[in-house]
């Protein structure tokens, strides 16, 4: 790599800081609102008249969530011989994020051969390098059938309350359908991205046109389907708020269908080449046993700067992230090298915009000015090209976001944009409090609510166990590991939790929870290792990855294990191998 002019790097750093400052908001995470607050949470895929008789039962495990997290929890329990479990899911089927995300153009940005879990066990061959949402949802249904998970599931069911009965050593689960389920163990596997959010815009409810979030796409209005053109939009003016990983997939589809498209941008994304291609069946069938684990570990290593000899997946992630520029430099020379690498990667994204987008003014507004680890990178082969179409208009808000809405549409810099349809591509809650994302407040030992115990943020051991909430296990990357391939993390996390449950059953452990001392020690481990990441993040534009730039204790306690995912997994493995369940309080059955 030719080292860029240091003055260019310094100029970029100044621009990064200026762009970050524009986007900082005192509200932090509170700038977003719930779909329920605006009557936009209706499930368009479920039967609104569905009903069933309440269930009363006593089971060994209740798993909350029917996405990959909940499904993998159920599968790992089954593999350990634990089959007396119940899965509760708000949606009408398995899939989680991929149940809700059926917007046009939706697909995964991680190679399907490592994202779709258990391919060797199911024998399924993905059709494309980056699987569509339709294919992923179908695969979730296949997993449910293959592993018999449908027999354990209660769909269109939300938990109303969860209360620990210390005398009985059981959690009592009450659902909004009147179910009363008593369980020894409870796994909160609601997923990393399951609660959609809306930007807090003054007058948002005043808009008189059609509006919906991308997770609640209304094909009755737009026409078409996830696989068919939206033929009802030919005479419609459409606006979309958001330019993240969702919007870059939606915009090209709207551009082909709608009369006019207005894209409202707060922060541009870095968009590289996706390079979609079909899976070669001969190659796929030639892969030796154990191939998926090998490719998964290889991708995780590449994406965290471990630089294995061969990049088996060989995609845009590997090119952009093969050097971890968040790490602590050994000296000033290495610091300069890391800054140069980071700058050049982002310059590559910015150069691509100049090469693709015809209008120089639009191109300039689409350029991302932040480090390569600040926001999730995007890859698409049609998004930037959409701005060369005469019906597509970029409305850049200069970092402020849309702050006002009228009955006609959004207002930016005093200009009103009348719309027929407004699409919110505003993503999901990721680092908000667990209680907010669960939708109920668990009541643990001595009647203490989780919101009270976690009033200042997460308290946990390994991100899994918490004091005062026996036999309560959380699947979340908050205070745990993290990886670009979310499903890899979910596989490791649910394997750990199923091991804990198996251990409790085998040794007659009635209850297990973290100690306060272990929680504090774990937080110090996270904080002590997070110095380089924290310093890097200080220059980052606000995003879900840094809790929208918040500097509160709640945000500080939302720390993620610094370092590669497999380093976190190694920590769990060493803890399990030690055998003493260090940092936990256990009680034994009589």
MILO-157687 format. One line per field, with one value per residue (C-alpha): y, z, x; residue number from 1. Coordinates in nm, 4 decimals, padded with zeros to 6 digits. Example, Ala and Ser with C-alpha at 12.3 -4.5 7.8 and 13.67 -1.06 7.14 Angstrom:
% residues 2
Y: c(-00.4500, -00.1060)
Z: c(00.7800, 00.7140)
X: c(01.2300, 01.3670)
nr: c(1, 2)
***
This chain:
% residues 590
Y: c(00.0000, 00.3441, 00.5492, 00.8545, 01.2070, 01.2682, 01.6031, 01.4202, 01.2007, 01.5009, 01.6771, 01.3662, 01.3450, 01.7061, 01.6301, 01.3195, 01.5274, 01.7992, 01.5446, 01.3617, 01.6839, 01.7617, 01.4362, 01.4299, 01.4672, 01.5035, 01.2468, 00.9672, 00.6496, 00.8357, 01.0071, 00.6921, 00.5773, 00.2525, 00.1434, 00.0754, 00.4422, 00.5286, 00.2390, 00.0928, -00.2418, -00.4507, -00.7829, -00.7868, -01.1553, -01.2985, -01.3896, -01.1101, -01.3417, -01.6163, -01.7552, -02.0629, -02.1973, -02.0930, -02.3392, -02.4382, -02.6515, -02.7112, -02.7477, -02.7638, -02.4682, -02.1751, -02.0076, -01.6595, -01.5923, -01.7849, -01.6317, -01.7890, -01.7279, -01.9085, -02.1817, -02.2531, -02.2600, -02.5216, -02.7204, -02.7176, -02.8235, -03.1104, -03.2205, -03.2401, -03.4570, -03.1794, -03.1950, -03.0628, -02.7021, -02.4432, -02.1661, -01.8468, -01.6152, -01.2929, -01.3603, -01.6227, -01.8396, -01.8921, -01.6530, -01.3600, -01.0740, -01.2738, -01.3148, -00.9378, -00.8256, -00.8969, -00.5611, -00.5583, -00.6318, -00.7651, -01.0036, -01.0855, -00.9137, -01.2152, -01.5121, -01.7577, -02.0631, -01.9327, -01.7331, -02.0116, -02.2453, -02.6254, -02.6622, -02.9868, -03.1334, -03.0249, -03.0888, -02.7586, -02.5727, -02.1943, -02.0658, -01.7480, -01.6128, -01.3621, -01.5243, -01.3285, -01.2728, -01.5034, -01.7848, -01.7274, -01.7293, -02.0512, -02.1999, -02.1052, -02.3003, -02.5911, -02.5834, -02.5858, -02.8950, -03.0714, -03.0414, -03.0770, -02.7250, -02.6615, -02.9102, -02.6829, -02.3445, -02.1123, -01.8423, -01.5065, -01.5132, -01.2395, -01.2638, -01.0412, -01.1211, -01.3344, -01.3936, -01.6076, -01.8345, -01.8994, -02.1611, -02.3664, -02.2904, -02.2030, -01.9083, -01.8394, -01.7158, -01.5480, -01.4564, -01.2152, -01.5180, -01.6317, -01.9068, -01.9934, -02.1825, -02.2785, -02.3462, -02.4263, -02.2337, -01.9278, -01.8282, -01.4748, -01.5230, -01.2352, -01.1733, -00.8926, -00.7043, -00.7700, -00.4449, -00.1959, 00.1738, 00.5054, 00.8412, 01.0906, 01.3508, 01.6402, 01.5943, 01.2395, 01.1413, 01.4374, 01.2817, 01.2076, 00.9768, 00.6077, 00.5202, 00.2007, 00.0641, -00.1660, -00.4528, -00.4125, -00.3729, -00.3292, -00.4998, -00.4425, -00.0749, -00.1033, -00.4051, -00.6849, -00.9100, -00.9767, -01.1367, -00.9350, -00.5682, -00.3131, -00.2305, 00.0064, 00.2751, 00.4014, 00.7172, 00.7551, 00.9909, 00.7934, 00.9060, 00.6879, 00.7938, 00.6168, 00.5312, 00.2313, -00.1375, -00.1626, 00.1486, 00.0664, -00.2443, -00.0778, 00.2355, 00.0561, -00.1290, 00.1923, 00.3644, 00.1073, 00.1279, 00.4748, 00.7972, 00.9891, 00.8793, 01.1110, 00.9629, 01.1502, 01.1088, 01.1824, 00.9857, 00.8224, 00.4628, 00.3305, 00.1129, -00.1288, -00.3856, -00.6816, -00.9143, -01.1353, -01.4731, -01.8131, -02.0970, -02.3510, -02.6862, -02.8945, -02.6887, -02.7035, -03.0814, -03.1301, -02.9648, -03.2080, -03.2790, -02.9933, -02.7359, -02.4968, -02.4660, -02.4098, -02.1380, -01.9719, -01.9537, -01.8340, -01.5506, -01.4441, -01.4390, -01.2321, -00.9882, -00.9245, -00.8669, -01.2048, -01.2502, -01.6281, -01.7549, -01.8023, -01.6009, -01.8757, -01.6489, -01.3762, -01.0935, -00.7209, -00.7673, -00.9358, -00.6644, -00.3843, -00.5402, -00.7619, -00.5141, -00.4225, -00.0497, -00.0328, -00.2168, -00.0564, 00.0413, -00.0641, 00.2702, 00.5889, 00.4237, 00.1557, 00.4194, 00.6076, 00.2847, 00.1989, 00.5488, 00.5253, 00.1869, 00.3088, 00.6263, 00.4412, 00.1908, 00.4744, 00.6690, 00.3647, 00.3841, 00.7585, 00.7145, 00.4561, 00.7161, 00.9568, 00.6775, 00.5717, 00.8818, 01.1261, 01.4432, 01.5791, 01.7533, 01.4383, 01.2330, 01.4636, 01.4347, 01.0557, 01.0303, 00.8738, 01.0713, 00.8390, 00.5472, 00.2035, 00.0500, 00.3263, 00.1979, -00.1324, -00.1271, -00.1956, -00.3743, -00.3337, -00.3214, -00.0930, 00.1585, 00.4269, 00.3755, 00.4660, 00.8300, 00.8501, 00.7982, 01.1181, 01.0092, 00.9607, 01.2615, 01.2738, 01.5032, 01.5459, 01.6823, 01.7740, 01.5318, 01.6559, 01.4022, 01.4894, 01.6921, 01.8016, 01.6460, 01.7962, 01.6344, 01.6510, 01.5118, 01.5760, 01.9265, 01.9827, 02.3292, 02.4856, 02.2892, 02.0576, 01.7342, 01.6165, 01.2365, 00.9642, 00.7034, 00.7362, 00.4374, 00.4279, 00.2403, 00.3314, -00.0077, -00.1803, -00.1151, -00.2800, -00.1326, -00.0088, -00.1672, -00.5318, -00.4586, -00.2143, -00.4719, -00.7576, -00.5655, -00.6920, -00.6517, -00.9820, -01.0050, -01.1933, -01.2994, -01.0944, -00.9201, -00.7131, -00.6144, -00.6389, -00.2695, -00.1931, -00.4218, -00.2827, 00.0787, 00.1941, -00.0618, -00.4291, -00.6327, -00.9775, -01.2558, -01.3131, -01.1288, -01.4386, -01.4641, -01.1929, -01.1748, -01.2073, -01.3764, -01.7484, -01.9751, -01.6698, -01.6736, -01.3903, -01.4178, -01.0745, -00.9326, -00.6678, -00.7592, -01.0582, -01.1315, -00.9881, -01.0759, -00.9495, -01.2898, -01.2632, -01.6266, -01.7407, -01.5541, -01.6923, -02.0468, -02.0044, -01.8287, -02.0788, -02.3667, -02.2161, -02.1712, -02.5225, -02.6515, -02.4601, -02.6069, -02.9581, -02.9120, -02.7962, -03.0944, -03.3441, -03.2193, -03.1477, -02.7719, -02.6150, -02.2608, -02.0703, -01.6967, -01.4606, -01.3055, -00.9274, -00.9592, -01.1637, -00.9115, -00.6288, -00.8294, -00.9105, -00.5461, -00.4560, -00.7194, -00.5560, -00.2024, -00.2865, -00.4387, -00.1725, 00.1197, 00.1066, 00.0561, 00.3426, 00.5742, 00.4777, 00.5313, 00.8829, 00.9899, 00.7963, 00.9364, 00.8295, 00.4920, 00.1895, 00.0537, 00.3225, 00.3828, 00.6977, 00.8542, 00.8362, 00.8828, 00.7642, 00.4791, 00.2837, 00.3135, 00.2332, -00.0841, -00.1810, -00.2655, -00.5542, -00.7978, -00.6258, -00.8491, -01.1286, -01.3329, -01.6468, -01.4836, -01.4457, -01.8059, -01.9195, -01.7381, -01.9276, -02.2573, -02.2054, -02.1172, -02.4331, -02.6499, -02.5171, -02.6901, -02.4860, -02.2464, -01.9578, -01.6375, -01.8031, -01.8699, -02.2084, -02.3886, -02.7634, -02.9707, -03.1409)
Z: c(00.0000, -00.0902, 00.2276, 00.1822, 00.2443, 00.6233, 00.5579, 00.3852, 00.6922, 00.9237, 00.7028, 00.7082, 01.0881, 01.1143, 00.8805, 01.0829, 01.4001, 01.2357, 01.0952, 01.4289, 01.6160, 01.3858, 01.4758, 01.8531, 02.0343, 02.4045, 02.3857, 02.2812, 02.2456, 02.3572, 02.0179, 01.8902, 01.9612, 01.9492, 01.6646, 01.9236, 02.0195, 01.6678, 01.5872, 01.3356, 01.5058, 01.3292, 01.1989, 00.8248, 00.7930, 01.0718, 01.0891, 01.2982, 01.3985, 01.5296, 01.8648, 02.0766, 02.4211, 02.7012, 02.7922, 03.1506, 03.1939, 03.3779, 03.1596, 03.2111, 02.9877, 02.8303, 02.5393, 02.4479, 02.0779, 01.7555, 01.5528, 01.5074, 01.8762, 02.0034, 01.7410, 01.8132, 02.1845, 02.1199, 01.8900, 02.1355, 02.4194, 02.2043, 02.1235, 02.4965, 02.5512, 02.6933, 02.5076, 02.7634, 02.6489, 02.5143, 02.2614, 02.2841, 01.9827, 01.9065, 01.5318, 01.3530, 01.2568, 01.3114, 01.1553, 01.3932, 01.1946, 00.8774, 00.9602, 00.9854, 00.7137, 00.3915, 00.2300, -00.1406, -00.2124, 00.1359, 00.1667, 00.4099, 00.3774, 00.5111, 00.2909, 00.3089, 00.3524, 00.6933, 00.7902, 00.7538, 01.0436, 01.0408, 00.6632, 00.6919, 00.9165, 00.7046, 00.3692, 00.2353, -00.0361, -00.0502, -00.3969, -00.3852, -00.2103, -00.0289, 00.0500, 00.0066, 00.3012, 00.1364, 00.1225, 00.4799, 00.6126, 00.4228, 00.5746, 00.9239, 00.8546, 00.7312, 01.0550, 01.2526, 01.0693, 01.0665, 01.4407, 01.5439, 01.6864, 01.5718, 01.8329, 02.1019, 01.9716, 02.0724, 01.8043, 01.8140, 02.1861, 02.3965, 02.7560, 02.9901, 03.3079, 03.4346, 03.8099, 04.0102, 04.2763, 04.5148, 04.7172, 04.4107, 04.2277, 03.9190, 03.6922, 03.6333, 03.2814, 03.2012, 02.8400, 02.6879, 02.5718, 02.9296, 02.9271, 03.2648, 03.2234, 03.5090, 03.4139, 03.5846, 03.3356, 03.1233, 02.8190, 02.6907, 02.3247, 02.1757, 01.9282, 01.8618, 01.6274, 01.6858, 01.8147, 01.5320, 01.6106, 01.4699, 01.4682, 01.7093, 01.4639, 01.5681, 01.4089, 01.2938, 01.3606, 01.1603, 00.8304, 00.6360, 00.3747, 00.3991, 00.6336, 00.7559, 00.8831, 00.6566, 00.8999, 00.8408, 00.4623, 00.3204, -00.0200, -00.0318, -00.0798, -00.2912, -00.4936, -00.5719, -00.3170, -00.1929, -00.5335, -00.7629, -00.8794, -00.6824, -00.9539, -00.7456, -00.7093, -01.0669, -00.9834, -00.6249, -00.4682, -00.2068, 00.0700, 00.2722, 00.5959, 00.6505, 00.4496, 00.6401, 00.5542, 00.4990, 00.2875, 00.0481, -00.0489, -00.0616, -00.2582, -00.5864, -00.5714, -00.5107, -00.7861, -01.0369, -00.9246, -00.8017, -00.9861, -00.7572, -00.4682, -00.1988, 00.0192, 00.3504, 00.4784, 00.8185, 00.7831, 00.4585, 00.4480, 00.3110, 00.0216, -00.1486, -00.4252, -00.3203, -00.6089, -00.5858, -00.7593, -00.7610, -00.5516, -00.7676, -00.6866, -00.7876, -00.5561, -00.2730, -00.2962, -00.2981, 00.0411, 00.3022, 00.6399, 00.8831, 00.6056, 00.7533, 01.0896, 00.9114, 00.6855, 00.9753, 01.1917, 00.8952, 00.8192, 01.1842, 01.1899, 00.8714, 00.9818, 01.3117, 01.1632, 01.2476, 00.8913, 00.8349, 00.5422, 00.3228, 00.3123, 00.2377, 00.1954, 00.0020, 00.0070, 00.0701, 00.4458, 00.4243, 00.2042, 00.4303, 00.7703, 00.7255, 00.9375, 01.2726, 01.2998, 01.6411, 01.8156, 02.0474, 01.8430, 01.9702, 01.8862, 01.6883, 01.3617, 01.3994, 01.4991, 01.1766, 00.9770, 01.1275, 01.0594, 00.7011, 00.6484, 00.7926, 00.5846, 00.2629, 00.3097, 00.3556, 00.0678, -00.1459, -00.0556, -00.1251, -00.4608, -00.5641, -00.5153, -00.7507, -01.0037, -00.9935, -00.9212, -01.2113, -01.0234, -00.8275, -00.5670, -00.4919, -00.4869, -00.2291, -00.0013, -00.0218, 00.1053, 00.4488, 00.6752, 00.9645, 01.0371, 00.8898, 01.2229, 01.3169, 01.1328, 00.9733, 00.6235, 00.3396, 00.0082, -00.2852, -00.6630, -00.7354, -00.4520, -00.5682, -00.9269, -00.8240, -00.7833, -01.1573, -01.2226, -01.2780, -01.0367, -00.7349, -00.5181, -00.2208, 00.0596, 00.2806, 00.6274, 00.7077, 00.9984, 01.1706, 01.0423, 00.9634, 01.2584, 01.1502, 00.9731, 00.8399, 00.7030, 00.3582, 00.4472, 00.5983, 00.6287, 00.5822, 00.5920, 00.5636, 00.2526, 00.2680, 00.0690, -00.0099, -00.0229, -00.0918, 00.0965, 00.3704, 00.4490, 00.7745, 00.7257, 01.0759, 01.1955, 01.5312, 01.8939, 01.9726, 02.2875, 02.4656, 02.7997, 02.7942, 02.9631, 02.6869, 02.4227, 02.6058, 02.6534, 03.0131, 03.3381, 03.4937, 03.8702, 04.0394, 04.3925, 04.6726, 04.4269, 04.2690, 03.9076, 03.6445, 03.5647, 03.9281, 03.9380, 03.6049, 03.6637, 03.5673, 03.2917, 03.2523, 03.5439, 03.4321, 03.4289, 03.0687, 02.9491, 03.0418, 03.4163, 03.6588, 04.0369, 04.1837, 03.8736, 03.9179, 03.6126, 03.3890, 03.0839, 02.8354, 02.4729, 02.3847, 02.2771, 02.5530, 02.7958, 02.5714, 02.2427, 01.9056, 01.5438, 01.2024, 01.1499, 01.4192, 01.3780, 01.4696, 01.7999, 01.8575, 01.7992, 02.0559, 02.3116, 02.2985, 02.3178, 02.6406, 02.7898, 02.7010, 02.8644, 03.1832, 03.1915, 03.1299, 03.4106, 03.6534, 03.5707, 03.5969, 03.9350, 04.1009, 04.1004, 04.1854, 04.0889, 03.9489, 03.9242, 03.9166, 04.2282, 04.2536, 04.2907, 03.9697, 03.7829, 03.8930, 03.8037, 03.4600, 03.3960, 03.4864, 03.2412, 02.9714, 03.0623, 03.0987, 02.7524, 02.5873, 02.6003, 02.2338, 02.1178, 02.3365, 02.1993, 01.8438, 01.9113, 02.0379, 01.6763, 01.5469, 01.4263, 01.6457, 01.5611, 01.7292, 01.7672, 02.0186, 02.1751, 01.9635, 02.1198, 02.4740, 02.7596, 03.0360, 03.2800, 03.0995, 02.7786, 02.9585, 03.0995, 02.7465, 02.6763, 02.4426, 02.4953, 02.3231, 02.0776, 01.8378, 01.9009, 01.9417, 02.2255, 02.4096, 02.3251, 02.4545, 02.7801, 02.8140, 02.7277, 02.9897, 03.2466, 03.1680, 03.1744, 03.5176, 03.6390, 03.9529, 03.8095, 03.9414, 04.0067, 04.0555, 04.3498, 04.3353, 04.5483, 04.5502, 04.5380, 04.8672)
X: c(00.0000, 00.1284, 00.1206, -00.1042, 00.0140, 00.0018, -00.1616, -00.4484, -00.4924, -00.4924, -00.7471, -00.9646, -00.9421, -01.0558, -01.3458, -01.4317, -01.4542, -01.6616, -01.9077, -01.9273, -02.0020, -02.2950, -02.4614, -02.4154, -02.7473, -02.8107, -03.0921, -02.8560, -03.0585, -03.3718, -03.3900, -03.5631, -03.9180, -04.1108, -04.3362, -04.6050, -04.6071, -04.7236, -04.9554, -04.7102, -04.6430, -04.9069, -04.7765, -04.8613, -04.7724, -04.9885, -05.3557, -05.5102, -05.7955, -05.5654, -05.6689, -05.6017, -05.6763, -05.4378, -05.1646, -05.0896, -04.7796, -04.4542, -04.1435, -03.7705, -03.6779, -03.8598, -03.6844, -03.7987, -03.7552, -03.7925, -03.5122, -03.1701, -03.0878, -03.3968, -03.3779, -03.0113, -03.0904, -03.3573, -03.1311, -02.8406, -03.0697, -03.1980, -02.8439, -02.7734, -03.0784, -03.2977, -03.6263, -03.8727, -03.8677, -04.1078, -04.0293, -04.2363, -04.2416, -04.4283, -04.4318, -04.6386, -04.3416, -03.9721, -03.7212, -03.6758, -03.5248, -03.5850, -03.9521, -03.9950, -03.7533, -03.9407, -03.8838, -03.7943, -03.4296, -03.3563, -03.0642, -02.7853, -02.4462, -02.2529, -02.1667, -02.4564, -02.2319, -02.1259, -02.4351, -02.6918, -02.6156, -02.5962, -02.5824, -02.3908, -02.6586, -02.9537, -02.7840, -02.9153, -02.7211, -02.7736, -02.8552, -02.6422, -02.3349, -02.5573, -02.8900, -03.2116, -03.4426, -03.6946, -03.4394, -03.3224, -03.6773, -03.7407, -03.4268, -03.5455, -03.8632, -03.6512, -03.4504, -03.7725, -03.8923, -03.5550, -03.5018, -03.8663, -03.8873, -04.2442, -04.3656, -04.2186, -04.3346, -04.6161, -04.6370, -04.8132, -04.7475, -04.5891, -04.4724, -04.6720, -04.4780, -04.1921, -04.1611, -03.9185, -04.0709, -03.7836, -03.9673, -04.0528, -03.7279, -03.9247, -03.9971, -04.3637, -04.4320, -04.7622, -04.8376, -05.0840, -05.2867, -05.3409, -05.0764, -04.9258, -04.6012, -04.3717, -04.0128, -03.6854, -03.4722, -03.5480, -03.3406, -03.3873, -03.3023, -03.4967, -03.2184, -02.9748, -03.2061, -03.5718, -03.7266, -03.7653, -03.7258, -03.8440, -03.6675, -03.8195, -03.9525, -04.1724, -04.5146, -04.4438, -04.8061, -04.9337, -04.8266, -05.1455, -04.9980, -04.9160, -04.6274, -04.4639, -04.1328, -03.9327, -03.9976, -04.3705, -04.3680, -04.7181, -04.7294, -05.1048, -05.0160, -04.7004, -04.8008, -04.5625, -04.3922, -04.0378, -03.9736, -04.2043, -04.2033, -04.4045, -04.6553, -04.8718, -04.6041, -04.5822, -04.7796, -04.6537, -04.4001, -04.2078, -03.9740, -03.7403, -03.5736, -03.2433, -02.9333, -02.8005, -02.7791, -03.1555, -03.2022, -02.9210, -03.1175, -03.4591, -03.3685, -03.2847, -03.6169, -03.8113, -03.6148, -03.7356, -04.0977, -04.1931, -04.2622, -04.0250, -03.8032, -03.6664, -03.3902, -03.3533, -02.9986, -02.8516, -02.5266, -02.4103, -02.2952, -01.9700, -02.0866, -01.8504, -01.8974, -02.1108, -02.0340, -02.3404, -02.3050, -02.4747, -02.3325, -02.1514, -02.3103, -02.0085, -01.7863, -02.0382, -02.0829, -01.7043, -01.6511, -01.5096, -01.6738, -01.6224, -01.6043, -01.8618, -01.6886, -01.3576, -01.4991, -01.6821, -01.3708, -01.1679, -01.4106, -01.4192, -01.0392, -01.0148, -01.2849, -01.1050, -00.7613, -00.6088, -00.4815, -00.4853, -00.2805, -00.5875, -00.9099, -01.1617, -01.4637, -01.2801, -01.5348, -01.5464, -01.5361, -01.1988, -01.0535, -01.1728, -01.1083, -00.8032, -00.6054, -00.7597, -00.7027, -00.8725, -00.5891, -00.3374, -00.0275, 00.3118, 00.4723, 00.4240, 00.5272, 00.2612, 00.0072, 00.0810, 00.0539, -00.2853, -00.4174, -00.2942, -00.4613, -00.7902, -00.7790, -00.7017, -00.9847, -01.2339, -01.0787, -01.1501, -01.5188, -01.5193, -01.3435, -01.6009, -01.8755, -01.6971, -01.6588, -02.0248, -02.2359, -02.2621, -02.3571, -02.0560, -02.2709, -02.4696, -02.1510, -01.9953, -02.2966, -02.2883, -01.9309, -01.8777, -01.6445, -01.5600, -01.3302, -01.3908, -01.4916, -01.7359, -02.0436, -02.1303, -01.9870, -02.2298, -02.1907, -02.4265, -02.4089, -02.7077, -02.7466, -02.5033, -02.6130, -02.9700, -02.8679, -02.8014, -03.1712, -03.3733, -03.6476, -03.4150, -03.3289, -03.0919, -03.2083, -02.9045, -02.9879, -02.6259, -02.6174, -02.9304, -03.1795, -03.5402, -03.6626, -04.0100, -04.3061, -04.6274, -04.9402, -04.7778, -04.4377, -04.0911, -03.9489, -03.5748, -03.4151, -03.7578, -03.8543, -04.1524, -04.1419, -04.4982, -04.5168, -04.7690, -04.5648, -04.3027, -04.0819, -03.8852, -03.5578, -03.4472, -03.3303, -03.3511, -03.2720, -02.9393, -02.7841, -03.0966, -03.1883, -03.2889, -03.6219, -03.7153, -03.6345, -03.8074, -04.1304, -04.1712, -03.9790, -03.8593, -03.9046, -03.6254, -03.5411, -03.7000, -03.9328, -03.6540, -03.7245, -03.4549, -03.5050, -03.4169, -03.1144, -02.9944, -03.0981, -02.7483, -02.6907, -02.6106, -02.4699, -02.3591, -02.1058, -01.9944, -02.3065, -02.5098, -02.5828, -02.6933, -02.7215, -03.0683, -03.2110, -03.1506, -03.1553, -03.2027, -02.9745, -02.9324, -02.8218, -02.6825, -02.3495, -02.3768, -02.0938, -02.0270, -01.8526, -01.9361, -01.8810, -01.9816, -02.1352, -02.4047, -02.5039, -02.1524, -02.1817, -02.5317, -02.4064, -02.1303, -02.3498, -02.6358, -02.3870, -02.2494, -02.5970, -02.7085, -02.3880, -02.4746, -02.8240, -02.6921, -02.4385, -02.7080, -02.9265, -02.6433, -02.5211, -02.8524, -02.7972, -03.1310, -03.0364, -02.7412, -02.6760, -02.3797, -02.2322, -02.2053, -01.8277, -01.8024, -02.0142, -01.7840, -01.4746, -01.6137, -01.6945, -01.3358, -01.2109, -01.4222, -01.3167, -00.9483, -00.9413, -01.1548, -00.9121, -00.8054, -01.1645, -01.2885, -01.0207, -01.1120, -01.4826, -01.4225, -01.3714, -01.6733, -01.9997, -02.2946, -02.4470, -02.6014, -02.2485, -02.1500, -02.4932, -02.5354, -02.2279, -02.3654, -02.1178, -02.3546, -02.2925, -02.5632, -02.3642, -02.0386, -02.1909, -02.2939, -01.9315, -01.8583, -01.5715, -01.2797, -01.1006, -01.1910, -01.5026, -01.2959, -01.1014, -01.4316, -01.5204, -01.1813, -01.2543, -01.5846, -01.4188, -01.1469, -01.4138, -01.6084, -01.2972, -01.2010, -01.5140, -01.5801, -01.8413, -01.6346, -01.8247, -02.1615, -02.3857, -02.5540, -02.8085, -02.8541, -03.1672, -03.2529)
nr: c(1, 2, 3, 4, 5, 6, 7, 8, 9, 10, 11, 12, 13, 14, 15, 16, 17, 18, 19, 20, 21, 22, 23, 24, 25, 26, 27, 28, 29, 30, 31, 32, 33, 34, 35, 36, 37, 38, 39, 40, 41, 42, 43, 44, 45, 46, 47, 48, 49, 50, 51, 52, 53, 54, 55, 56, 57, 58, 59, 60, 61, 62, 63, 64, 65, 66, 67, 68, 69, 70, 71, 72, 73, 74, 75, 76, 77, 78, 79, 80, 81, 82, 83, 84, 85, 86, 87, 88, 89, 90, 91, 92, 93, 94, 95, 96, 97, 98, 99, 100, 101, 102, 103, 104, 105, 106, 107, 108, 109, 110, 111, 112, 113, 114, 115, 116, 117, 118, 119, 120, 121, 122, 123, 124, 125, 126, 127, 128, 129, 130, 131, 132, 133, 134, 135, 136, 137, 138, 139, 140, 141, 142, 143, 144, 145, 146, 147, 148, 149, 150, 151, 152, 153, 154, 155, 156, 157, 158, 159, 160, 161, 162, 163, 164, 165, 166, 167, 168, 169, 170, 171, 172, 173, 174, 175, 176, 177, 178, 179, 180, 181, 182, 183, 184, 185, 186, 187, 188, 189, 190, 191, 192, 193, 194, 195, 196, 197, 198, 199, 200, 201, 202, 203, 204, 205, 206, 207, 208, 209, 210, 211, 212, 213, 214, 215, 216, 217, 218, 219, 220, 221, 222, 223, 224, 225, 226, 227, 228, 229, 230, 231, 232, 233, 234, 235, 236, 237, 238, 239, 240, 241, 242, 243, 244, 245, 246, 247, 248, 249, 250, 251, 252, 253, 254, 255, 256, 257, 258, 259, 260, 261, 262, 263, 264, 265, 266, 267, 268, 269, 270, 271, 272, 273, 274, 275, 276, 277, 278, 279, 280, 281, 282, 283, 284, 285, 286, 287, 288, 289, 290, 291, 292, 293, 294, 295, 296, 297, 298, 299, 300, 301, 302, 303, 304, 305, 306, 307, 308, 309, 310, 311, 312, 313, 314, 315, 316, 317, 318, 319, 320, 321, 322, 323, 324, 325, 326, 327, 328, 329, 330, 331, 332, 333, 334, 335, 336, 337, 338, 339, 340, 341, 342, 343, 344, 345, 346, 347, 348, 349, 350, 351, 352, 353, 354, 355, 356, 357, 358, 359, 360, 361, 362, 363, 364, 365, 366, 367, 368, 369, 370, 371, 372, 373, 374, 375, 376, 377, 378, 379, 380, 381, 382, 383, 384, 385, 386, 387, 388, 389, 390, 391, 392, 393, 394, 395, 396, 397, 398, 399, 400, 401, 402, 403, 404, 405, 406, 407, 408, 409, 410, 411, 412, 413, 414, 415, 416, 417, 418, 419, 420, 421, 422, 423, 424, 425, 426, 427, 428, 429, 430, 431, 432, 433, 434, 435, 436, 437, 438, 439, 440, 441, 442, 443, 444, 445, 446, 447, 448, 449, 450, 451, 452, 453, 454, 455, 456, 457, 458, 459, 460, 461, 462, 463, 464, 465, 466, 467, 468, 469, 470, 471, 472, 473, 474, 475, 476, 477, 478, 479, 480, 481, 482, 483, 484, 485, 486, 487, 488, 489, 490, 491, 492, 493, 494, 495, 496, 497, 498, 499, 500, 501, 502, 503, 504, 505, 506, 507, 508, 509, 510, 511, 512, 513, 514, 515, 516, 517, 518, 519, 520, 521, 522, 523, 524, 525, 526, 527, 528, 529, 530, 531, 532, 533, 534, 535, 536, 537, 538, 539, 540, 541, 542, 543, 544, 545, 546, 547, 548, 549, 550, 551, 552, 553, 554, 555, 556, 557, 558, 559, 560, 561, 562, 563, 564, 565, 566, 567, 568, 569, 570, 571, 572, 573, 574, 575, 576, 577, 578, 579, 580, 581, 582, 583, 584, 585, 586, 587, 588, 589, 590)
***
